[in-house]
């Protein structure tokens, strides 16, 4: 099983059941940027990225260009195949997931001290997570002129805060504006969403082997535990 990380970055609950594995039945397109206070704007972590997900086997991550380091990375996952390319150099690597479980996971937050439930929060399934564990709005806020609804959940000293745009019109869907992880009320990681589209028709061309690149075969990672 491959676990790739969108960001390397949270109500007291008893023993809640873990969230279901995130595997969007329809395609998800999410553009985001790391908006953690204090992050150097020149850092590679501050570059925007666009992520597409579909089901449990397909994902694509288009990172923003980094001309200073001649890097413009795109990662395409079509389990068990993973292609990582650099648009600048026209080179890439092919990796094969050794299994035995084949599924793409996209946790928003990672770390040994994170509550187990918080590790189950994945990009593309934020609204399902909110509905399951933080359905009650805490407040209405205005950020940058946008009218938003705040949801949050706390376990110990860690809190996850969601800011969500309500539906703009009848039949429209909510859109996630930002998700932040706070420890003792201090921001540890904040993700600002530039684009949040769910329920899209599948475009399988996004998950094909990238064309026009000179590939080398990378060593396979160690097999994951089932």
C-alpha positions in Angstrom: 0.0 0.0 0.0 1.3 3.4 -0.9 0.8 6.3 1.4 1.6 9.6 -0.2 1.4 12.9 1.7 -0.5 15.9 0.6 1.1 18.1 3.3 3.7 17.1 5.8 2.4 18.9 8.5 -6.6 17.6 15.6 -14.8 17.7 22.0 -13.3 15.0 23.6 -14.3 11.6 22.1 -14.5 8.3 23.8 -13.4 5.5 21.4 -14.9 6.5 18.1 -14.9 4.2 15.2 -12.3 4.9 12.5 -13.4 6.8 9.5 -14.0 4.7 6.4 -11.2 4.4 3.9 -11.3 7.4 1.5 -11.9 6.1 -2.0 -14.0 8.7 -3.9 -16.4 7.0 -6.3 -16.3 10.1 -8.6 -13.2 12.1 -9.4 -12.0 14.8 -7.0 -9.9 17.8 -8.0 -8.3 19.8 -5.2 -5.9 22.7 -5.6 -4.2 23.8 -2.3 -1.3 25.7 -0.8 0.4 25.4 2.5 -0.7 28.5 4.4 0.9 27.7 7.8 1.8 31.0 9.6 5.6 31.5 9.5 6.3 29.3 6.5 8.9 30.9 4.2 7.1 31.9 0.9 10.2 30.7 -1.0 10.1 27.3 0.6 9.2 24.3 -1.8 6.4 23.5 0.8 4.8 26.8 -0.1 4.2 26.0 -3.8 0.6 25.3 -4.8 -0.4 21.9 -6.0 -3.3 20.3 -7.8 -4.4 16.8 -6.8 -6.8 14.5 -8.6 -8.2 11.3 -6.9 -10.4 8.6 -8.1 -11.4 5.5 -6.2 -8.8 3.7 -4.2 -6.2 3.1 -7.0 -5.8 6.4 -8.9 -4.2 9.7 -8.0 -2.2 12.5 -9.6 -0.3 15.3 -7.9 0.8 18.3 -10.1 3.2 20.5 -8.0 3.9 24.1 -8.8 7.2 24.8 -10.7 10.4 25.5 -8.8 12.6 27.3 -11.4 15.4 28.0 -8.9 15.9 24.2 -8.5 14.9 23.3 -12.1 12.1 21.2 -10.6 8.5 20.8 -11.8 7.3 17.5 -10.4 4.3 15.5 -11.4 3.4 12.2 -9.7 0.9 9.8 -11.3 -0.4 6.8 -9.4 -2.2 4.0 -11.1 -1.8 1.2 -8.6 0.5 -0.7 -8.6 2.4 1.7 -10.9 3.7 5.1 -9.8 5.5 7.5 -12.2 7.3 10.6 -10.9 8.5 13.1 -13.5 10.3 16.4 -13.7 8.8 18.6 -16.5 12.0 20.7 -16.6 14.4 17.8 -17.3 11.9 15.6 -19.1 13.1 12.7 -16.9 11.2 10.4 -14.6 11.2 7.3 -12.4 8.9 4.4 -12.4 8.2 2.6 -9.1 6.0 -0.4 -8.6 4.1 -0.7 -5.3 5.0 -4.2 -3.9 1.7 -4.5 -2.1 0.3 -6.8 -0.8 -2.5 -4.2 -0.3 -3.0 -1.9 -3.3 -4.7 1.4 -2.4 -3.8 5.1 -2.4 -4.1 7.0 0.8 -3.8 10.8 1.1 -3.7 11.8 4.8 -3.7 15.5 5.4 -1.7 15.2 8.7 0.9 12.8 9.9 3.0 12.4 13.0 3.5 9.9 15.9 1.7 12.1 18.3 -1.5 12.5 16.2 -4.6 10.9 17.5 -5.4 7.8 15.5 -8.7 9.3 14.2 -7.0 12.5 12.9 -4.7 10.3 10.8 -7.8 9.1 8.9 -8.6 12.5 7.6 -7.8 12.4 3.8 -7.8 14.9 1.0 -11.0 14.6 -1.0 -13.1 13.2 1.9 -13.1 16.2 4.2 -16.8 16.8 4.0 -17.5 13.1 4.9 -15.2 13.4 7.8 -16.9 16.6 9.0 -20.4 15.0 8.7 -19.2 12.0 10.7 -17.2 13.7 13.5 -17.9 17.5 13.5 -21.3 18.0 12.0 -22.4 20.9 14.3 -21.2 24.3 13.1 -19.3 26.2 15.8 -19.5 29.7 14.3 -20.0 31.8 11.1 -16.9 33.8 10.2 -15.7 36.1 7.4 -12.2 35.6 5.9 -11.0 37.7 3.1 -14.6 38.7 2.3 -15.7 35.0 2.1 -18.6 34.0 4.4 -17.6 30.7 6.0 -18.8 28.1 8.5 -16.4 26.8 11.1 -16.4 23.2 12.3 -13.9 21.7 14.6 -13.0 18.7 16.7 -10.6 18.4 19.6 -8.8 15.4 21.1 -6.5 16.3 24.0 -4.4 19.3 23.1 -4.9 18.9 19.4 -7.6 20.4 17.3 -8.6 20.3 13.7 -10.5 23.3 12.4 -12.4 23.3 9.1 -13.7 26.4 7.4 -16.3 25.6 4.8 -18.1 27.6 2.2 -21.9 26.9 2.4 -23.7 26.1 -0.9 -23.8 29.2 -3.2 -27.2 28.1 -4.6 -29.8 25.5 -4.4 -28.4 22.2 -5.6 -24.8 23.4 -5.1 -22.3 21.7 -2.8 -20.3 22.9 0.1 -16.6 23.6 -0.6 -13.8 23.4 1.9 -11.9 26.7 2.3 -9.2 25.6 4.7 -8.2 22.9 7.2 -5.9 23.6 10.1 -4.2 21.4 12.7 -3.6 23.2 16.0 -1.7 22.1 19.1 -2.5 24.0 22.3 -4.3 26.5 20.0 -1.1 27.2 18.1 -1.2 26.5 14.3 1.0 23.5 13.4 -0.2 23.2 9.8 -2.8 25.1 7.8 -4.0 24.1 4.3 -5.7 26.7 2.2 -7.8 25.3 -0.7 -7.7 27.2 -4.0 -10.0 24.7 -5.8 -12.3 22.1 -4.3 -14.4 20.1 -6.8 -16.0 16.7 -6.0 -18.3 14.5 -8.0 -16.5 15.1 -11.3 -16.7 12.7 -14.3 -13.6 10.4 -14.5 -10.8 11.5 -16.8 -8.7 8.4 -17.0 -6.1 10.1 -19.2 -4.9 11.9 -16.1 -3.7 8.6 -14.6 -1.9 7.2 -17.6 1.9 6.9 -17.9 3.2 10.4 -18.7 4.4 10.7 -22.3 7.6 12.4 -23.5 9.8 11.5 -20.5 13.0 9.4 -20.2 12.2 6.9 -17.4 14.4 4.9 -15.2 13.2 2.1 -12.9 13.5 3.0 -9.2 14.0 0.3 -6.5 10.7 -0.9 -5.2 9.9 0.2 -1.6 9.6 -2.4 1.1 6.3 -4.3 1.1 3.7 -2.9 3.4 1.9 -4.9 6.1 -1.6 -6.1 5.1 
